[in-house]
Amino acid sequence: MDQVDVDQRDVDQRDVITRADAIGARLCTVRNQIADAGGDPDGTRIVAVTKGRSSLTAAAALEAGLSELGENYAQELLGKVAASPGAHWHFIGNLQTNKVRDLAAHVRLWQSVDRRRLLGEIARRAPGAEILVQVAERAVPGRGGCEPEAARRLVAEAAELGLRPVGLMSMALPGSPEALRRQFRLLDALADELELPVRSMGTSGDFPLAVAEGSNLLRLGRVLLEEPPGDAATLT
């Protein structure tokens, strides 16, 4: 290894530590907001969403104590794996079945399962994997998720295929606070009905409402990590 490589590694490590300090401060604020919303700051899992952000940011999230990282795109996740040893990766975006093979060795929790074909491919490539079924209040073109009756079937089929359906996930449609609460209540009640412990709901813009309605797994990007390049309005 030449001196340039050593120097760059030192620069990168200092950058990671600086970013981790900032993330840690934001994490304290988030945990206070969870408590204010009536949730358990220690019992609520937080997934740091690194979508659109660098491998250094992913490493900084780990340095700050956030072991669970989430990605929406297969190539972004695969590109960050080497720089994030020890990370527990969640896949949280719409997933094409032909990407499952590449991701199978790295994904700890498949959060956005919404159709039987995808279940079958995960069962084939990652036997026994933990999954969340993504529920939508109503079908919207271009967005993932299935309606509650389909979710009930998928949970049963997942178990039949040898997968571990541990909970439900939702990406709330934009709306008033009461409309968001209604969507979160729908998922919470369905998870209760199916006796599933994990409720993954709530992102940077709505997580206090989600916590108030029963969320115990949050997917947070903007409120924890630095703003990525591009249109931040599209990010979690």
C-alpha positions in Angstrom: 0.0 0.0 0.0 1.5 3.3 -1.0 1.5 6.5 1.1 -1.4 8.0 -0.9 -3.6 5.1 0.1 -2.6 5.4 3.7 -3.2 9.2 3.8 -6.6 8.8 2.2 -7.6 6.1 4.7 -6.7 8.4 7.5 -8.7 11.2 6.0 -11.7 8.9 5.5 -11.5 7.7 9.1 -11.5 11.2 10.5 -14.5 12.0 8.2 -16.3 9.0 9.5 -15.7 10.0 13.2 -16.9 13.6 12.5 -20.0 12.3 10.8 -20.7 9.8 13.5 -20.5 12.5 16.2 -23.2 14.5 14.3 -25.3 11.4 13.8 -25.1 10.5 17.5 -26.4 14.0 18.4 -29.3 13.6 16.0 -30.0 10.2 17.4 -30.4 11.6 20.9 -33.0 14.0 19.5 -34.8 11.3 17.8 -34.9 9.1 20.9 -36.4 12.1 22.8 -39.1 12.5 20.2 -39.9 8.8 20.4 -40.4 9.2 24.2 -42.5 12.3 23.7 -44.7 10.3 21.3 -45.3 7.6 23.9 -42.9 5.1 22.6 -40.0 3.2 24.2 -36.7 4.9 23.1 -34.7 1.8 23.9 -37.2 -0.7 22.5 -37.9 1.0 19.2 -35.5 -0.2 16.5 -34.1 2.4 14.1 -32.9 1.6 10.6 -30.6 4.2 9.2 -31.6 4.6 5.6 -28.4 5.2 3.5 -30.2 5.6 0.2 -28.4 8.2 -1.9 -25.6 8.6 0.6 -22.0 7.5 0.6 -20.3 4.5 2.0 -18.6 6.8 4.5 -22.0 7.8 5.8 -23.0 4.2 6.2 -19.8 3.6 8.1 -20.5 6.6 10.3 -24.0 5.3 11.1 -22.4 2.1 12.4 -19.8 4.1 14.4 -22.7 6.0 16.0 -24.2 2.7 17.2 -26.8 2.2 14.5 -26.2 -1.4 13.4 -29.3 -1.7 11.2 -28.9 0.0 7.8 -31.5 0.1 5.0 -31.3 0.5 1.3 -33.9 0.9 -1.5 -31.8 -0.2 -4.4 -29.8 -3.4 -4.8 -26.7 -1.8 -6.4 -26.4 0.8 -3.7 -26.6 -1.9 -1.0 -24.1 -4.1 -2.7 -21.8 -1.1 -3.1 -21.8 -0.4 0.6 -21.4 -3.9 2.0 -17.6 -3.9 2.0 -17.3 -0.6 3.8 -19.9 -1.6 6.5 -18.7 -4.8 8.2 -21.1 -5.9 10.9 -24.1 -4.0 9.4 -27.5 -5.7 9.5 -28.9 -4.8 6.2 -32.6 -4.3 5.5 -34.0 -4.1 2.0 -36.8 -1.6 2.1 -37.7 -0.7 -1.5 -39.6 -2.2 -4.4 -37.6 -5.3 -5.2 -37.4 -7.1 -8.6 -37.1 -10.9 -8.2 -34.0 -11.0 -10.4 -32.1 -9.0 -7.7 -32.8 -11.4 -4.9 -29.9 -13.8 -5.8 -27.4 -11.0 -5.5 -28.7 -9.7 -2.2 -29.4 -13.0 -0.5 -26.1 -13.2 1.3 -26.3 -9.7 2.7 -29.9 -8.9 3.6 -30.9 -9.6 7.2 -34.6 -8.5 6.9 -36.6 -8.2 3.6 -39.0 -5.4 4.5 -41.0 -4.8 1.3 -42.5 -8.2 0.3 -45.8 -7.7 -1.4 -46.3 -10.6 -3.9 -46.1 -14.3 -3.9 -43.5 -14.6 -6.7 -41.1 -12.5 -4.6 -41.8 -14.8 -1.6 -40.9 -17.8 -3.7 -37.6 -16.3 -4.9 -36.6 -15.3 -1.4 -37.4 -18.7 -0.1 -35.3 -20.2 -2.8 -32.3 -18.0 -2.4 -32.4 -17.3 1.3 -34.2 -20.2 3.0 -35.6 -19.3 6.5 -35.1 -15.6 6.0 -37.1 -13.0 8.0 -39.5 -10.9 6.0 -42.1 -8.2 6.5 -45.2 -8.0 4.3 -45.7 -4.6 3.0 -49.3 -3.3 3.5 -50.9 -0.5 1.6 -54.2 1.2 2.6 -55.0 1.2 -1.1 -53.2 0.3 -4.3 -51.4 3.2 -6.0 -49.5 2.7 -9.3 -45.8 2.8 -8.9 -45.9 2.2 -5.1 -45.4 -1.1 -3.4 -47.7 -2.8 -0.9 -50.7 -5.1 -0.9 -54.1 -4.7 0.5 -54.9 -6.3 3.9 -56.6 -9.4 2.6 -53.6 -10.1 0.3 -51.3 -9.5 3.2 -53.0 -12.1 5.2 -52.5 -14.7 2.5 -48.9 -13.7 2.0 -48.1 -14.1 5.7 -49.6 -17.7 5.6 -47.8 -18.5 2.4 -44.5 -17.2 3.7 -44.7 -19.6 6.6 -45.6 -22.5 4.2 -42.5 -21.7 2.2 -40.2 -21.9 5.3 -39.7 -18.2 5.6 -40.2 -16.3 8.9 -42.9 -13.6 8.6 -42.1 -11.5 11.6 -44.1 -8.4 11.0 -45.7 -5.9 8.6 -44.3 -2.8 6.9 -46.0 0.3 5.4 -45.0 3.4 3.5 -47.8 5.8 4.3 -49.4 7.7 1.5 -49.1 11.5 1.9 -52.0 13.2 3.7 -53.2 15.0 6.8 -52.0 13.8 10.2 -55.3 12.0 10.8 -55.0 10.3 7.4 -51.5 9.1 8.4 -52.7 7.9 11.8 -55.5 5.9 10.0 -52.9 4.1 7.9 -50.7 3.4 10.8 -53.7 2.1 12.9 -54.6 -0.2 10.0 -51.2 -1.8 10.0 -51.0 -2.1 13.8 -54.4 -3.7 14.0 -53.6 -6.2 11.3 -50.3 -7.1 12.9 -52.2 -7.7 16.2 -54.7 -9.9 14.3 -51.9 -12.0 12.8 -49.9 -12.0 16.0 -46.8 -10.5 14.4 -44.5 -8.5 16.6 -42.8 -6.1 14.2 -44.5 -2.9 12.9 -42.2 -1.1 10.5 -43.8 2.2 9.9 -42.6 5.8 10.2 -40.0 7.8 8.2 -38.3 11.1 8.8 -41.5 13.2 8.1 -44.0 11.2 10.1 -42.3 9.0 12.7 -43.7 10.6 15.8 -47.2 9.8 14.6 -46.2 6.3 13.7 -44.7 5.7 17.2 -47.9 7.0 18.7 -49.9 4.4 16.7 -47.7 1.4 17.6 -44.6 1.5 15.4 -41.6 -0.3 16.9 -39.3 -0.1 13.8 -38.5 3.2 12.2 -36.8 3.8 8.8 -35.0 7.1 9.2 -32.6 8.9 6.7 -32.9 12.7 6.6 -33.3 13.2 10.4 -30.2 11.2 11.2 -27.8 11.5 8.2 -26.6 14.4 6.1 -28.6 15.5 3.2 -27.6 13.6 0.1 -27.2 15.2 -3.3 -30.3 15.4 -5.5 -33.9 15.8 -4.5 -34.1 15.3 -0.8 -37.9 15.4 -0.9 -37.8 11.8 -2.4 -35.7 10.4 0.5 -36.8 8.7 3.7 
